Amino acid sequence: MSHSELKEKALKKKGVKAAYDAMEPEFTLLRELLLARQKAGLSQAEIAEKMGTKAPAITRLESSLTSGKHSPSISTLKKYAEALGCHLEIKLVSNN
């Protein structure tokens, strides 16, 4: 079974879709982080060096956004962005 098929099957289960939808902000942030790192052409180890930390910390940061075990601080996200030559932008968007 492919990942897409497994995801489709899981999202049909009661409660799974709601939980998945609730994690959209984390998924969006993770996509943004990974895309920015890819565009910068940097590895996790290179980002870690620029941030003054070790590669496993970057692995934990990137994976924490989908595991729900830890929410990175704004300070950490800011350092990550700066290591990529970016800046962190946070905004609230009305549901209306």
N, CA, C and O of each residue as an XYZ file, in Angstrom:
384
protein
N       0.851     -1.173      0.000
C       0.000      0.000      0.000
C       0.901      1.243      0.000
O       1.859      1.323      0.769
N       0.590      2.193     -0.855
C       1.395      3.412     -0.945
C       1.033      4.369      0.194
O       0.013      4.193      0.860
N       1.863      5.364      0.407
C       1.603      6.365      1.431
C       0.284      7.085      1.154
O      -0.511      7.304      2.068
N       0.056      7.446     -0.086
C      -1.182      8.145     -0.457
C      -2.415      7.301     -0.163
O      -3.416      7.809      0.343
N      -2.340      6.017     -0.479
C      -3.470      5.118     -0.222
C      -3.709      4.963      1.281
O      -4.851      4.966      1.741
N      -2.631      4.829      2.030
C      -2.737      4.688      3.479
C      -3.337      5.953      4.095
O      -4.197      5.876      4.972
N      -2.878      7.113      3.631
C      -3.401      8.386      4.134
C      -4.890      8.509      3.827
O      -5.681      8.880      4.694
N      -5.266      8.199      2.599
C      -6.677      8.278      2.186
C      -7.541      7.368      3.056
O      -8.621      7.762      3.498
N      -7.065      6.160      3.298
C      -7.808      5.205      4.119
C      -7.931      5.705      5.562
O      -9.003      5.622      6.163
N      -6.852      6.213      6.101
C      -6.856      6.697      7.490
C      -7.793      7.887      7.663
O      -8.502      7.978      8.665
N      -7.801      8.799      6.695
C      -8.624     10.004      6.810
C     -10.119      9.720      6.743
O     -10.933     10.590      7.055
N     -10.480      8.517      6.339
C     -11.897      8.131      6.319
C     -12.380      7.683      7.698
O     -13.584      7.578      7.932
N     -11.435      7.418      8.616
C     -11.801      6.962      9.958
C     -12.285      8.130     10.802
O     -11.792      9.253     10.702
N     -13.280      7.817     11.647
C     -13.878      8.827     12.512
C     -12.806      9.476     13.400
O     -12.029      8.785     14.057
N     -12.780     10.774     13.405
C     -11.858     11.508     14.262
C     -10.483     11.758     13.662
O      -9.814     12.722     14.035
N     -10.054     10.911     12.744
C      -8.716     11.051     12.175
C      -8.622     12.316     11.336
O      -7.641     13.054     11.433
N      -9.631     12.572     10.515
C      -9.607     13.764      9.662
C      -9.572     15.034     10.504
O      -8.827     15.961     10.185
N     -10.356     15.093     11.562
C     -10.373     16.273     12.431
C      -9.008     16.488     13.076
O      -8.517     17.615     13.141
N      -8.401     15.411     13.549
C      -7.073     15.517     14.161
C      -6.038     15.948     13.126
O      -5.163     16.763     13.420
N      -6.138     15.408     11.927
C      -5.228     15.767     10.840
C      -5.391     17.244     10.479
O      -4.402     17.962     10.331
N      -6.622     17.690     10.341
C      -6.889     19.085     10.002
C      -6.392     20.034     11.088
O      -5.918     21.131     10.792
N      -6.500     19.609     12.342
C      -6.050     20.439     13.455
C      -4.534     20.663     13.430
O      -4.035     21.632     14.001
N      -3.815     19.769     12.773
C      -2.355     19.901     12.697
C      -1.895     20.685     11.473
O      -0.692     20.775     11.226
N      -2.804     21.247     10.713
C      -2.435     21.971      9.491
C      -1.396     23.058      9.725
O      -0.475     23.175      8.917
N      -1.490     23.869     10.793
C      -0.452     24.883     10.990
C       0.955     24.285     11.135
O       1.926     24.832     10.612
N       1.052     23.170     11.844
C       2.350     22.510     12.001
C       2.858     21.972     10.663
O       4.036     22.116     10.336
N       1.962     21.353      9.894
C       2.355     20.830      8.583
C       2.810     21.958      7.659
O       3.789     21.816      6.926
N       2.096     23.070      7.702
C       2.450     24.211      6.857
C       3.815     24.756      7.240
O       4.645     25.037      6.375
N       4.045     24.906      8.542
C       5.347     25.407      8.998
C       6.465     24.449      8.608
O       7.523     24.887      8.157
N       6.248     23.157      8.774
C       7.268     22.184      8.397
C       7.583     22.270      6.906
O       8.750     22.254      6.516
N       6.543     22.360      6.069
C       6.775     22.503      4.626
C       7.602     23.746      4.328
O       8.503     23.712      3.490
N       7.295     24.847      5.015
C       8.032     26.099      4.810
C       9.498     25.943      5.227
O      10.398     26.396      4.519
N       9.735     25.307      6.369
C      11.105     25.105      6.836
C      11.899     24.253      5.850
O      13.018     24.598      5.473
N      11.306     23.143      5.441
C      12.014     22.235      4.538
C      12.242     22.867      3.171
O      13.301     22.676      2.573
N      11.275     23.607      2.675
C      11.420     24.282      1.387
C      12.511     25.346      1.457
O      13.327     25.460      0.542
N      12.528     26.119      2.533
C      13.554     27.157      2.693
C      14.948     26.530      2.783
O      15.904     27.044      2.202
N      15.058     25.416      3.515
C      16.362     24.740      3.631
C      16.798     24.197      2.279
O      17.971     24.284      1.919
N      15.848     23.633      1.528
C      16.156     23.106      0.196
C      16.604     24.245     -0.727
O      17.598     24.104     -1.439
N      15.886     25.362     -0.720
C      16.250     26.503     -1.564
C      17.624     27.049     -1.209
O      18.372     27.489     -2.082
N      17.955     27.019      0.094
C      19.263     27.492      0.539
C      20.365     26.486      0.211
O      21.550     26.815      0.251
N      19.959     25.251     -0.116
C      20.931     24.215     -0.450
C      21.762     23.761      0.740
O      22.923     23.380      0.589
N      21.156     23.806      1.936
C      21.880     23.457      3.153
C      21.365     22.159      3.766
O      20.175     21.851      3.708
N      22.281     21.417      4.346
C      21.916     20.192      5.057
C      21.533     20.546      6.492
O      21.729     21.676      6.938
N      20.990     19.574      7.200
C      20.681     19.792      8.608
C      21.953     20.119      9.382
O      21.936     20.970     10.272
N      23.050     19.454      9.053
C      24.321     19.703      9.741
C      24.806     21.132      9.494
O      25.337     21.773     10.401
N      24.629     21.620      8.295
C      25.063     22.991      7.978
C      24.203     24.025      8.708
O      24.715     25.032      9.197
N      22.889     23.769      8.777
C      22.007     24.661      9.523
C      22.406     24.650     10.996
O      22.481     25.699     11.636
N      22.660     23.464     11.523
C      23.048     23.328     12.928
C      24.310     24.130     13.223
O      24.387     24.825     14.236
N      25.280     24.035     12.355
C      26.532     24.769     12.558
C      26.273     26.273     12.592
O      26.816     26.978     13.443
N      25.455     26.759     11.684
C      25.133     28.183     11.636
C      24.362     28.628     12.879
O      24.462     29.783     13.294
N      23.596     27.713     13.470
C      22.807     28.026     14.660
C      23.597     27.792     15.946
O      23.137     28.151     17.030
N      24.779     27.196     15.831
C      25.578     26.903     17.013
C      25.067     25.713     17.793
O      25.148     25.678     19.021
N      24.535     24.725     17.065
C      24.022     23.516     17.711
C      24.485     22.299     16.912
O      25.350     22.421     16.044
N      23.927     21.153     17.194
C      24.306     19.913     16.502
C      23.176     19.450     15.587
O      22.014     19.800     15.792
N      23.529     18.665     14.581
C      22.558     18.187     13.588
C      21.350     17.474     14.202
O      20.231     17.683     13.733
N      21.534     16.629     15.247
C      20.352     15.980     15.826
C      19.311     16.973     16.348
O      18.118     16.668     16.360
N      19.751     18.153     16.778
C      18.805     19.169     17.248
C      17.938     19.658     16.096
O      16.758     19.951     16.291
N      18.505     19.749     14.910
C      17.746     20.182     13.737
C      16.775     19.086     13.319
O      15.640     19.366     12.932
N      17.224     17.844     13.399
C      16.338     16.710     13.109
C      15.145     16.732     14.058
O      14.003     16.558     13.633
N      15.415     16.949     15.362
C      14.329     17.009     16.354
C      13.403     18.185     16.062
O      12.183     18.052     16.161
N      13.971     19.334     15.704
C      13.159     20.513     15.397
C      12.214     20.220     14.239
O      11.011     20.463     14.336
N      12.754     19.704     13.151
C      11.933     19.439     11.975
C      10.901     18.341     12.234
O       9.771     18.432     11.754
N      11.273     17.320     12.978
C      10.326     16.231     13.233
C       9.309     16.593     14.314
O       8.221     16.019     14.356
N       9.654     17.541     15.188
C       8.736     17.909     16.271
C       7.439     18.504     15.746
O       6.404     18.438     16.410
N       7.495     19.074     14.575
C       6.306     19.720     14.025
C       5.244     18.721     13.598
O       4.076     19.087     13.466
N       5.619     17.487     13.384
C       4.625     16.478     13.014
C       4.375     15.464     14.130
O       3.399     14.714     14.088
N       5.255     15.444     15.122
C       5.087     14.466     16.196
C       4.152     14.963     17.289
O       3.537     14.165     17.996
N       4.043     16.288     17.430
C       3.213     16.848     18.486
C       3.837     16.724     19.863
O       3.202     17.079     20.857
N       5.077     16.225     19.948
C       5.736     16.033     21.237
C       6.352     17.320     21.771
O       6.533     17.469     22.979
N       6.673     18.245     20.882
C       7.359     19.456     21.297
C       7.033     20.565     20.315
O       7.002     20.346     19.104
N       6.796     21.738     20.833
C       6.588     22.901     19.977
C       7.822     23.775     20.086
O       8.166     24.227     21.178
N       8.496     24.021     18.968
C       9.706     24.838     19.036
C       9.373     26.272     19.443
O       8.297     26.784     19.134
N      10.303     26.901     20.133
C      10.091     28.282     20.550
C      10.233     29.221     19.353
O      10.826     28.867     18.333
N       9.690     30.399     19.495
C       9.832     31.409     18.446
C      11.302     31.753     18.271
O      11.764     31.978     17.152
N      12.030     31.792     19.371
C      13.466     32.072     19.311
C      14.205     31.042     18.455
O      15.058     31.402     17.644
N      13.880     29.778     18.635
C      14.507     28.718     17.852
C      14.142     28.841     16.379
O      15.003     28.706     15.509
N      12.878     29.096     16.101
C      12.444     29.260     14.706
C      13.127     30.468     14.063
O      13.481     30.439     12.884
N      13.306     31.515     14.844
C      13.991     32.717     14.349
C      15.442     32.388     13.999
O      15.932     32.795     12.945
N      16.131     31.658     14.871
C      17.520     31.269     14.601
C      17.610     30.396     13.356
O      18.525     30.553     12.548
N      16.666     29.481     13.202
C      16.623     28.598     12.031
C      16.473     29.449     10.773
O      17.202     29.266      9.798
N      15.525     30.376     10.804
C      15.292     31.251      9.650
C      16.540     32.063      9.322
O      16.926     32.168      8.158
N      17.160     32.628     10.329
C      18.357     33.444     10.109
C      19.507     32.611      9.538
O      20.281     33.101      8.717
N      19.615     31.360      9.972
C      20.654     30.472      9.442
C      20.455     30.204      7.952
O      21.402     29.880      7.235
N      19.205     30.346      7.495
C      18.882     30.150      6.083
C      18.943     31.452      5.286
O      18.715     31.456      4.077
N      19.253     32.560      5.972
C      19.240     33.854      5.307
C      17.834     34.386      5.127
O      17.567     35.160      4.208
N      16.932     33.969      6.009
C      15.532     34.395      5.963
C      15.191     35.113      7.263
O      16.027     35.211      8.161
N      13.979     35.609      7.361
C      13.469     36.131      8.623
C      12.142     35.439      8.913
O      11.433     34.999      8.009
N      11.836     35.358     10.190
C      10.601     34.709     10.620
C       9.477     35.730     10.604
O       9.628     36.836     11.122
N       8.365     35.363     10.018
C       7.198     36.223      9.968
C       6.016     35.446     10.519
O       5.688     34.367     10.027
N       5.383     35.996     11.537
C       4.227     35.345     12.164
C       3.053     36.294     12.058
O       3.193     37.493     12.301
N       1.894     35.763     11.696
C       0.729     36.620     11.608
C      -0.524     35.854     12.001
O      -0.582     34.628     11.903
N      -1.508     36.590     12.440
C      -2.817     36.024     12.738
C      -3.738     36.334     11.580
O      -3.729     37.446     11.052
N      -4.525     35.367     11.189
C      -5.433     35.516     10.050
C      -6.851     35.272     10.541
O      -7.129     34.252     11.172
N      -7.737     36.198     10.254
C      -9.125     36.073     10.668
C      -9.806     34.899      9.973
O      -9.531     34.619      8.806
N     -10.679     34.223     10.680
C     -11.443     33.110     10.106
C     -12.620     33.595      9.286
O     -13.293     32.787      8.646
N     -12.881     34.870      9.288
C     -14.042     35.420      8.545
C     -13.763     35.535      7.076
O     -14.625     35.975      6.316
